[in-house]
């Protein structure tokens, strides 16, 4: 994948932003100090930002900001610690964190880039603060409606019945997501570890048909990172991402005038194409590009197209 990305680059500035409620959010900046501002909104919830995210941006043209959302990565406290109270970890809090970070860094408007859960969060931010957004580039579009969550954690069972049966057996509760939410906050570390492993084994199954995937399996992460991610996923998905059902599509008209590129795989089982198609219809300034051979994890062609879109917006 090296030829589809810009060369590796290190941050020239970083810090911990106090966002209140006892939370410190890690942020970093790389690229040109006077370049076009861009924000990377990572997926998960709870996946954290990575060095690869930096490499989608031309470092001579972009001032790239990355951050770890509350509870994960280098932000503190970590969600994988059952003592961490997640009452102040909601989409509303994360949107406020993004705006606080923008103000802290003195950014007037910035391009937003994200994938999967990151698209949900950046859309929520952009619809709340459209005047602060210059362009948007999304891969693997999701809006985290309850219908999308139900498909991912129940509907997909018809494709992977054995794997879903193992996932279902991971907690005794009849209500699956709240059951995992409780298990991942259990004081017993063995209970938490088993739940995190079972959670990510199911997510690995949902991307198992992504033959040309550019991302590693979810279960390849260290256990502490899996604990953070699984607990945050269960927390958000048990609550419909703390959003009114369908609100991001209903209010997509607020994005009018913001150029967007939506990149989605036709073979994305976890996030079927209809959500990206609905968003493109509701947002007239968005271009939808469908990759026939790509699933949720993306392909080299999708990565190259995302870089090309970002390069084009940098020139523009």
Secondary structure, DSSP 8 states (H G I E B T S, - for coil): -GGGS------SEEEEEEEETTEEEEEEEEE-TTSEEEEEE--TTTT---HHHHTTS-TTTEEEEEE--TTSTTSBS-TTSTTS--TT-SHHHHHHHHHHHHHHHT-SSEEEEEEEHHHHHHHHHHHH-GGGEEEEEEEEE----HHHHHHHHTGGGGT-HHHHHHHHTTS--SSHHHHHHHHTT-S-HHHHHHHHHHHHHHHHHHTTT-TT-SS--GGGS-HHHHHHHHHHHHHHHTTGGGS-TTHHHHTGGGGTT-EEEEEEETT-SSS-THHHHHHHHH-TTEEEEEETT--TT--HHHHHHHHHHHHHHHH-
